C-alpha cells in the first residue's frame, strides 16, 4: 500500500488499474481489503476498465489510529477521501461506499460536490437520515475486558469482527461514537449526483433503500435479495447492477 497525509494522519491506500477513477470507502471496523479486495470488487472494477482507488479510513487497517472521538466525524473522514483525490491529482471520480463508507461518501458529495461524478451507497439506506439504532452497545463490546460477558448480539458480532481483523478496538470505539452523525433530509436533497442506493433485503441495520433514494434528487434503489448487512457487500447481483449504473452515468457526462 501507498500512503499520504491529511489532517495529521498518515493514511494508506491502493491505486490499481487504468481508466476512469472510482474511489471505494469501506465500512466501520473493516478495511479496504476486507470490504473491497476479498469480496472481488477491486478485480471486478479493474477488469471493467476502471482505475480503482481504496483507502483504509483513519483508525482502520494500515492507516494511523487515534483514540480521540473528535477525529472521527463523517466530515473529517470525507475530507480524507477528498485529500486522496487531490494527492493523486484526480479532479473528479465515481465514489462508492459501504455502510459507514456510504455515510462518508454522502458527506463527501455535500462538502465537495465537484469531485463526485456519481455515488454508489451500499449497506445504508434511510438509516443514514433516521439513525440505525443504539450502537453504544458496540463501543461497550469493543472495550470489554472479557468478551464472554458481552450480552449484546450486535456488539458481539462487531467484537468478533474487530478481533478477526486485528483492529485497534479503542480506535474503533472512538470512531463509532462520532461517525454516526445523521444526514438531514434537507442535506440529502442537496446531493444532486446520480446515486444508487443498494441494501440487502435481510439487512436489519441499513434502513430502507427506497426511503433514502426518494430523498436524493437523482437517487434510485436496488434490493440485494436474500442478503444481510454482512453478506450483501460481495453479492454478484450488486456487482452487476453497480457496473450497469456506472455505464449509465459515465464520468464525462455525469
Helices and strands as residue ranges (DSSP letters): E 2-6, E 9-16, E 20-25, H 32-32, I 33-37, H 41-47, E 50-55, G 69-72, H 74-87, E 93-98, H 100-111, G 113-115, E 116-122, H 127-130, H 136-143, G 147-149, H 153-164, H 169-178, H 185-188, E 194-200, H 209-215, E 219-224, G 232-234, H 236-248, G 251-253
